[in-house]
Amino acid sequence: MRLADFHRPGLLDIVRAFAILLVVAACMGGTLAAMVYLPEQRSFWLVAAGGVAAVAGWAGVASITKAIRHRVVAGVTLGIVVAIVLWLPLSVVAVGGIAYADFGVTVVGMCPVPAFDLTLRADGAVWFRAKSHTITAAEIRALAEGAERVIVATGWDGQARVEEAALKLEGVKLDVLKTGEAVELYRKLLSEGVRVALLLHSTC
């Protein structure tokens, strides 16, 4: 690396880097929002997410190499673009149980997921759940497929509520607990080899 690369970058380089990051983040954020709030079209949005990631990544790299002349700024910008592009697909497919959970932050496998509610199916598949304080019978029924047991985490203060109909579903062994207790039970059952599913309300 040349000594000139360590000189203070020009204002135009910084503005271009910020603009590139803003566009890439907006693309990924919009796709994530669609995946959360249009759950009935999950497969479509999963494909769309991959497409947006590829396009945003390619456009970001192309823009960085052409627009930013300061190599240090370009390198840092490229690293952030790669992180943004990879975060969404990793968040969706991360498997490995819950490594850490606290109010508003859940780490699934090695992937941190801020604020969003999640569902973890018995086969290990992870998905986002539209934020709601009402947990429906339909959600529980879908989560119970292939599971010996279903755990509902109602929030750290237990503010979410399960529909009465969900509590009466035949053939579903259901545990309704505050999030801290639910995560502990989920980990315990996983360690015992139980096919367990979890619906996690990550905040209140």
N, C-alpha and C positions, 0 to 999 in steps of 0.2 A: 504494500500500500504506500502510495506516495505521501510525502509530508504535506502536500497541498490538500490532501483529503481531510486533514484535521483542521483546516481553516474554517472559520465561522461560515456556515452555509448562508446563501442568499435568501432574502425574504421570499422570493418566488419559489425556491425549492421547498421551503416549509409550507407555503400555501398549497402547492401542488400535492405534497405528501398528505396534508390534512384532508384535502378534497378527495383524494383517492380512498383514504381510509373511511371517510364519511359515506361515500357511495357504496363501497363493499359492505360496510356494516348495515347500511339501510337495506340492501338487497337481502342479506342473510336474516336480518330482523323481520322483514316483511314475510319471508318464507316461513320463519319460525312461528309468527303470529297466525298465519294461515293454517299451519299444521296443528296448532293448539285449538283454534276456534272453529275448525272445520273437521272434526274427528271422523265424520262419516266418509270422508274422502282421503283417508290416511295414505293409502297406497299411492294415490295420485300425487299428493304433496311430498311424499318421500322421494318419488322420482323427480319432482320439481326441485326439491332441495338439492339433490345431486347435480341437476342441471345448472341451477343458480350457482352452486359452489364452483363448478367447472368454469362457467362463464366469468363469474366474478374473479376467480383466481387468475384465469388467463388475462382478463382485461387489466387486473391490478398489476400483474407482473409486466405486461407489455407497457402499461402507462408508466410504471416506475422506471423501467429501463430507458424509456424514451424521454420522459419529462423531467426526471430528477437527475441533475448532473453531479451533485455532491454524493460521493459514494457511501459515506457513512449514513447520511440521511436516507439514501435509497435502500441500504441494507437493513436499517431499523424498520423502515416502512414495509419492506418485503416480509420481514419476520412477523410483523403484526398482521399483515394480510393473510399469511399462511395460517396463523393461529385462529383468525376469525373464520376463515373458510373451513377449517377442520373441526371447529368446535361443534357446529350443528350436527353433522353426521355422527360424530363421536358421542354426542349427547343422546342421540336416538338409539344407537346400537350398543352402547356400553353395557356390558354384562359383568357380573361379579359380586352382586350383593351391595349392601349399603356400607361403605367404608366409614362414613361420618355423617352425622345429621345434627343440625341445630336450627334455631328459628330462621327460616328463610334460606337456608343453605343445605343442600343434600349432595353428598358425593357418592355417585353410583360407580362401582369399580374404581377407576382413577379419574372419573370425569365429574367436575363440579357443576351442579345445576342450581342456579340462584332463583329463589322465589317460586318457581313453577311447581304445581302439584304434579305428581307422577303416579303411574301404575306400573307395577312390576309383575308380569305374569308368571305362572308356574314354570314355564319353559325358559325363563330368564329374559324374555323380551321386555324392553323398557319403552314407555311412551309418556308423552306429556298429557296432562288432563286440563281442560278448561277450568279456570279458577271458579269455584263455587262452594258455598257452605251447605249445599244440599247434595247428598249422595243418594243416587237413585237405585231402584231395584234393577233396572236395566244394566247399569254399570256393574253391579255386583254379579249379576247373572253371567255377563260376558267374561268377567274376571275369573269366575268359578270354573270355567271350562278347562278341564285337565288338572284342576287343583284339588288336593285333599282338604285344604283349609284356606280360608280367605281372611285376611286381616285388614281392617279399616282403621287408618290413623286419622283421627278427627281434629288434629291441630295440637299445638303445644299447650294451649289452654282449653282444648276440647270444644271449640266453637262450632265446628261443622256438625251437621245432624244427618243421621241415616233415616231414609223414609221407612215408615212402618212396614210397608210391603216388603222391603228388602230384608227385614229381620225375620220374615216368615217364609222365605224361599225354601222349598223342599230340597233336601239333598245337599244343602250348603252349610258347612260348618263355619260359622262366622264369629270373629272376635272383633269387638269394637272398643278401641282404646285410644287414649291420648297419644300423640305422635311419639314421644320419648319411649313410652312403654311398648307401643306397637313395633318400633324399630328393634327393641331388645328381643321381643318375642319372635319377630321375623328372623333375626340372626340365629336365635336358638334353634328354631325349627329347621332352618336351612342346614345348620351344622348336624342335625339329626337325620338329614336326608328326606325330610318331608317335602312333598310337592306343595309349596305354599305360594300364594299370590298376595300382593299388597297394594292397597290404594292409599296413597300418602298425601295428606293435606299438610303443606310444608310451613304454614305460618300460624295464624291465631287459633 
